[in-house]
Amino acid sequence: PALSYTWIFNNTTLDLGDDSRRFVSQATGNLYLAKVEPWDVGNYTCAVSSAEAQRQVWGTPTALSLRGDGVMGEYEPKIEVRFPETTYAAKGSSARLECFALGK
């Protein structure tokens, strides 16, 4: 069944319509934040829903905090690329390929 992913920030659903800094992949459910700002600090919770199953499940909150020293330590920037081996599309249909670069 198709799953839909939503993120909750401090008990309020994130409205990503006009937000160019935040993106939720509907393929993985991952939340991506670009250029983290002090007002991004707080608790993030993922909610997964299935219309077919008429069910929604929430994960446990994950806290985001800023480091004051600017050092990322074990989380040094890296570039990671993942592509599916094959993508299928019917003739005349639309296809969407996603590309992400993680790092600083």
QUIMO-V583210 format. One line per field, one symbol per residue. ss: DSSP state (A for helix, B for strand, O for the rest). phi: phi as a letter, one per 30 degrees, with the letter a starting at -180 (. if undefined). psi: psi as a letter, one per 40 degrees, with the letter a starting at -180 (. if undefined). Layout:
BEGIN
ss=???
phi=???
psi=???
END
This chain:
BEGIN
ss=OOOBBBBBBOOBBOOOOOOOOBBBOOOOOOBBBOOOOAAAOBBBBBBBBBOOOOBBBBOOOBBBOOOOOOOOAAAOOOOOOOOOOOOOOOOOOOOOOOOOOOOO
phi=.dcbcbccchibddcceccdcbbcdddcidcccchecedddlccbcccbbdddhbbbcdddcdcbcdddicchdceebcbbbbddbccbdeiccbbccbbbckb
psi=ihihhihhhfehhhhedeheeihhheddeihhhighideehahhhhhhihddefihhiaiihhhiihdeehebefiiihhhhiidhhihiheiiihhihihha.
END
